[in-house]
Amino acid sequence: MLSILSACGGPQGFITEQTPPPIYPDYPGVTIPVNIAPLNFMISDANRLRVNLSVGGLSMDLKGPGRIRIPIRKWHTLLDRAVSREEDITVTILAKIQGKWHLYLPFQWHVTRDTIDPFLSYRLIEPGYEVWKTIQLAERHIETFRERIIADNQLTENSCMNCHTYGNQDPALSFFHLRGPGGGTVLNRNGELRKIDLFAQGMLSGVVYGNFHPGGRYAVFSTNLVLPGFHTQKGERLEVYDRESDLVIVDLEQNMVIPFPDSFAPELRTFPVFSATGDAVYYCNAPQITVPDSIDHLRYDLLKISFDPATGTWGNKADTVVRAAAEGLSVCHPKTSPDGRYLLYSMAHYGTFPIWHQETDLWLLDLNTGETDKLEEVNSRYSDTYHSWSSNSRWFVFASKRDDGLYGKPYFCYVDLQGKAHKPFVLPQRDPQRYHNTLKSYNIPELSRGKLPFGASDIERLYYKVPAEKVSIKQSVDHE
C-alpha cells in the first residue's frame, strides 16, 4: 500500500474516504474460488486508478485509466498464496476523480480452495420479445477469458435456439433444442452428436424444459402449449404461460417416450428434474387455468414422484415438497445439488416466466433438515433465476438482472459446508466495461467440468445434412 500512497504525493496528497470504493462490478467482500479468472474492475468517474493487492506478504501494485486489468499469472499466484496461508486478499484503491486523489477503505476477497467447474455455457440473446433473430450459444473458460461460440443461428437459417443443458456437469452429456425446418433436439452423448425429433403422436407438443437422469440413459422433459401475453397496466411487459403442459421421460438408448401416468388428473406440470439419486422426479404443478385473465392467480407448488430406472416406469403417487401457492407464491426451475443435499428454486408472485418478474428470488431447501433459506444475501430487487450447480455442490451460478432490471448476467454464489450462502459475484471479464457495452443477456448459465466436444460448424452440419431421428411412445404398463 505504501507504493500507491507515495505515487500521489504522500499523506497530504489525497482525500481519505470512510467508505469502500464505488467499483464496478460489485466485488468488495465476495468469496471466490481459487481457480477463477482475475476480478478486473473499474470506477466510472475516475481518470486514474492505483491499486494494491496483498496477501501473506505478497503484494501487487497496479494502475490504469479508470480500469484495472490484473495480469492472469500473477493473479493465480496471489490466489494460491491466499489459500495456502488461509488469509484474505486485501484490496486498497486510490482513485483520481475530478483532479483529486481519493483513498478508500480497503476491502477483502476471501478465497476458498473449493473450486468451481471451469467451463460455463449460456445463450446470448437480446433481452426482449421483439428481437431474437440473432442468437448464439457460447462457452466460456472461467479460469481465463477465453470464449467460443458453440452454436450460431446465423448458420441455421436464423432458427430459434433454446438454452444448452448439461447432465452431471459433464461435457460429454448435454442437449439443446434447435428449431426450424432442419431442427430437433441436439443431443451430445457418449462422443456422438445426434439430432432427435422428440415429438410423437399423443404428445401435447415437442419437448421444452428438460433434465438428464444421473445415469445418463434417460432425460425428463415437459411438453407445453405456450401462450404469450402482454400486460397493459402493470410494470411487467411480457407474460408467458401454459394453456396445457405435462411431463415425459425419454429413453435415449431406445428412442422411446415414457408418458406421465394417465391415472393422474389433468393439471399443469412443468420444469421437471431428477433427484440426485435418480429415483424420483421433482416438478412444478398447478391447476389448469380456464381464462387468460386468471394468469395472476396461476401459482405452482413443487411436487415429487418416484421413478424406477431399472424398468423405466413412473410411480403412482406424487407428494408435495413445497406448498408455495398457499403462501401466494409460485415455484419455478427446481435444481437438485449433485450431493443430494439441496434443492434450489425460484419463487415469484405467480406464473412460470420468472425472468420477466422483478420480484423473482432464489430459495434454497435443505433436503436433510427440511429448512428453507430465502437467500437474502444472494437476491436483489430484480429477477434472480435460471440457476445451476457446480459438480461439487459448493457453487451455483444464476442469471441476475440486478444491474438495470433488463440485462441478465451470470453470477456465482458460494455455499459453504454449513450451508451458508455468501455474497455472489458476476462472471469476470477481461474488460470490465464489457457489460456496459453489450446488448445481450446471458440466459440460463450452466457449469461444466470440461470443454464441449462440438462447435458452431458441427451444429450447422447437423442442421442441414443430418435427418432427425424419430421417437415412439412406450405402451402403458403397470406403475410401481
N, C-alpha and C positions, 0 to 999 in steps of 0.2 A: 504493500500500500504506500510505502514511503516514496517509491519512484513516481507514482502518479501524482502525489502531492507536490513533489519538487517540480514537476513539469508545469505546474500552474503558478509558480512564483512563491511557494512557501505558504505558511499558515495564514498569511494576510491576503492571499490571492483568490479566495473563494468564499462563497456563502454556504454556511453549514445548515443543511435542511434536517428536519426532525421526522422525515417521512421516507419510506422506501422509494426508489426511483420509479418514475412512471414509464416503465419499459413495455414494449410490445414485442412478442406475445407476453402474456401474464405468467412469467416464470418464477417470480420470487416465492420461496418456500415450498417448492414442489419436490416430490420424491421421484427419482428417475432410476432406470435400470443401468447397470454397468456397461451395457452394450448399445446404448442409444447414440445417435448422431449428435454433433455439437448443438447446444441450445443457443443459436445465434439470435440476436435481438437488436432492437432499435429504440430510440426516443425521438418521436416525430418532430418535436420543436427544437431539437439540439443541432447545432452546427458541427460540434466536435464532441467526441466521447473518449475518455480514458478509463480503462477498466483493469482491475486487478482480480485475478482468481487465485486462491491459495488454499492449500490443504496439506497437513502433515509435513510442514517445512518446504513444500514445493510451491513455487509462486510463478505466475504468468502475467505479464503486462501486455495489454492490447490497446489499440487506438483505432479510431475510424471517424469518418464524417457523418455522424449521426447513427451509424450502424456498426455492429461488431460481428465479425466473422472469425470464429475460433478455429485455428489450424487443427485438422482432424487427428493427426498423430499425437500432438501434444495434448489434445483433449482426452484421448483414450488413456494416455499416461496419467493424467490427472484423475480420471475415474478409477483406474486401478489403484492409485495411491489412496484415494478416499475409502475404497473397500478394504484394502489391506490394513489401514490404520483405524477403520471404523470411525471416521470423522467426516463431518460435512465439509463441502466446498463453500468457502466464504467469498461472496462477490461484492466488491466495492466499486462504486461508479462516480466519476466526475463528469459532469455534462456542461458544455458551454452553450448557454441559451441567451440570445439577445445580447451577446458580448460579455456576459458574466459567467464565471465558473460556479457550479453548484455541487457540493459534496453531499451525497445522500446516505441515509442509514444503510449499512451493509445488510445483505440478506444471505440465506443459505440454500444450497441444494443438497438434499440428502440422497446419497447413492446407495442402492441396495444391490447385493450380489444376486438377487433373484432376477434372472434375465427375462427379457421379453422375446417372443418369437420374432425372428429377424426380417420377415417379409410381410407386407401389407398390400392387399388389393382393395380397390374401390372403383366406383363408377364416377366419371367426371361428366357432369350434366348441368345445363343451365337450371337454376332453381325456380322454375315456373311451369305453368301448364301450357303456355303459348308456344314455347320454343323447345324442341327436344331432338331436332334432326341431327345435331352433332353430339354424338355420344361415344365415349371411349371407356374401356375398362383398362385400368393401369395397375402396375405392380411396382411397389417402392421397396428398396432395401433400406430399412430404417436405421441400420448401423452406419450408413453413409447417406449420400443424397442421390444415389442412382435410381432413376425411374424409367420404366419402359411401358409401352402400350402393348397389351395382350389381346385386345380386340378393338376394332375401329369400325363404326358403322358407315364411314365414308367408303369402306371397301366392300360393304354388303348392302348396297342399294339404299342407304340411309334407313335401314331397318332399325326397329327398336330393340334394345338390348337390356335385359334385366340384370340385376347385380350378381356378382360372382360369389359363390358359396363353397367353402371347403368342408370336407369331412375329417374330423380328428386333427384339424390344423395341418393336414397332410398335403403337400404339393402334388402328390400322385392321386388325389381323390378330390374332385371338385366338379361343379356344374354351373352353367348359366343358361338362361333362355334367350334364344335368338329368334326374333320374329321375322315375318316376311315370307315370300314365296319359297326361298331356299332354307328356311329356318327350321328350328326344332330345339330340343334341349341338348346343349353341347355337354357331353359327359367326358371328363378326363379321369380315367380309371385304369390302374394296372398297366401304365405305359401306353395306353391306347386312347385315341381321341375319336369319339363316336357322336353321331347326331341321331337323336331318337324323337319320334313323334309321340309324345306322351298324352295321347288322346285316343280313346276307344269308345265305341258305341255304348251308351248308357251313362257316360260321364257328363257332368254339367258343362265342363269346359276343359281346355288344356290345363296342365298343372301350373301353379303360380308359386306360392311360398313353399319352401322345402328345406329338408334337413336329412343328413345321412345317418344311418344306423352305425354305431361304433364298430361293428364287424365289417362294414363296407359293402355288404351284399344288397341291403335294402336302402331305400330312401322314402321318406314320408312327405306328402305334398297336400296342399289344399287345392281344390278346384273352385273357382269363384266366378259368378256372374256379377261383374263390377259395374257400378253406375257412378258417374261423376255428378257433382252438384256445385252450385255457386251460391255463396252467401250474399244477401243483398243489404243486410243491416248490421251484421256483426263484424268484428275486427278480422276474423278469418276470411280468406278469399275463396279457397277451394276445399271441397269435401269429396271424398271417395268412400263409397260404402258398398256392401254386398247385398244384392237382392236375394241371392241364394249362394250357399257355399257348403262344401263338405270336404272330407278327407279321403285320401287313398294312400296305400303303400305300394311301391313299385319294387318288384324283384328284378334287379338289374342283370342278373345272370340268365333269367328265363324270359325277360321282357314281358312280364306278367303284372297286371294291375290287380291289387287286392282291395276291393271297395270297403268302406266303413260298414259295419254291420247294419243290415236293413231293419233289425229289430228295434233300433233307436228311433225316437220321434224326429220328424224333420226340424232341424234347428240350424243356426248359422255356426259352422265350425271352421276355424282357420288358424293360421300361424302354428303348425304342428312342429314339435321337436322330440327326438328320442331322449329318454333318460340316459345318464352316463353309462349305465349297465346294459342298456338296450332292451330291457324287458318291459318298457312302458313308453307311452307317448303322452306328452303334455300338449294341450291345445287350448285355444280360446273359444268360448261358447256363449251364444246369446240367442234369445228367442227371435224368430223371424219378424221383421217389421212389415206392416201392411201398407203404409203410405209414406212417401218421401218426407213429409212434414214431421214425422216422428223420429227423424235421424238423431236429434239431440237427446232422445231417450234411449238410444241404442247403446247398451253397455254390456261388456263381455266379462265373464268370470273365467278363471283358469281351472281347467279340468285335467284329469289324468285317467288313462285307460291302459290296461295291460296289453302286452304283445308277446307272442311266443315266436322267436326267430327260428326255432327248430322246425316248426310246422307252418310258419308264415300265416298265423291267424291272430286276429284281434281278440280282445277279451269281450265279455258280455255285460260289463258294468263300468260306469265312469264315476269317479269320485271328484268332488270339488276341493281344490287346493287353496285357491284364493277367491273369496266372495267379494269381489270388487263392486258389483252392481248395487249391493245393499248399502254401500258407502257412497253411492253417487259417482263411481269411477268406472273406468273401463281398462282391462288388461290387454296389452299388445306385446308381440315379439318376445315370448319367453325364450331364454337361452340357459341351458344347464352347463355348469362348470365341469371340465373334464374329470375332476376328482370326485364328482357327485355330491359335493357339499352344498353348493349354492344354486339358486335359480334367480337369474337376473331378468327383469322385465320392465316394460314401460307402463306408466299409468297416465291416462288422460281423462278428461271430463266425460267423454263419450266417443263412440265410433272406433274405426280401425285405421285411421290415417294420421298417426301421431306426428309425423314430420311437419304438418301444417298447423298443429295445435301448439300454441305458445306455452301452454301450461304443462306440456308433457314432461314428466320426470322419470328417472330411473329408480327402481326399488330393488332391494336385494333380500331374498328369502333364504335363511339358513335352514336347509332341509334336515339337519341334525337336531336343531333345537326348536324349530318352528318359529323363531324370532324374525321379524321383518325390520330392515333398516331402510328408512326413507332417503338415505344418502344425501343429507343436507350439505355435506362438504363437497359433494360432486355436482349437484344440479345447479342450474342457472335459471334466470327468469324467462329464457326462451327454450325451445324444444331441445331435449336431450334424449336420444333414442338410437335405433339401428346399431346395436351393440354386439360384440362377440368376444370370446375369451381367448387368452393365450393358453398354450398347452399345459403349462404348469399351474394353472388356476390362480396365479398370483397377480395377473394383469387382465384388464379388459379394455377394449377400445370402443368408442361410441362416436356418433355424429352429433355435434352440438352447433346450434345457431346462436350461441351466446354473444358473439361479437356484434351482430347487427340485426338479428332476427330473420335474416334472409338466407345467408350462405352457410351451409353445413361444412364443418371441418372436423377431422379426426382427432379426438382427444384420448389420452391414455390415463388410466387410473390404476394405482397400486392397491391391492388388498393384502394386508399382512396376515401372519399366521393366527392372529387373534380375531381376524375378521373385520378389522378397521379399514375403511376406505380412505385414502389420502387425497389431497388436492390434485386434480388432474392437470395435465399439460398438453398443449397442442403438438401435433407432429412437427418436428423442427424442419426448417427449410434452409437451403444454402444462403438465400437472400431473404431476410425476414420481411421484406417488402412484398414478397410474392402473394401473400394472402390479400393484400390491398389491391393488387393488380389483376388477379384472376377473376373471371366471370363465371367460374364453375363451382358447383358444390361437390363435395366428396361424399357420395352416397354409400351406405352400408359397408363401412370398412371391416375387413376380415383379416385376421392374422394367420400366418402360415410359418411352418418350421423350415421351409426351403423354397427355392425358386421353382416356379411353374415350368413344365416341360414344353410349353407351346407359346406361340406369339401371334401377332395380328395376321401375318401371312398364312399361318395354318388355319385360322378361322375363315379367312377369305376362301381358301381352297375347299374347306368343308362346306361352306355355304353354296358354292357354285357346282362342285363336282361330286359330292357325296350324297346319295339319297338318304332320307331319314328312315331309320328302322321303325317298324310298326310294333305296337304292343297289343295284347289281348287281355280280356277281363277274366280273372280267375273265377271259376264257378263257386257258388255258395257252398260253404262247409259248416259243420257244427263248430261253434265257438267254444273256447275253454270256459 
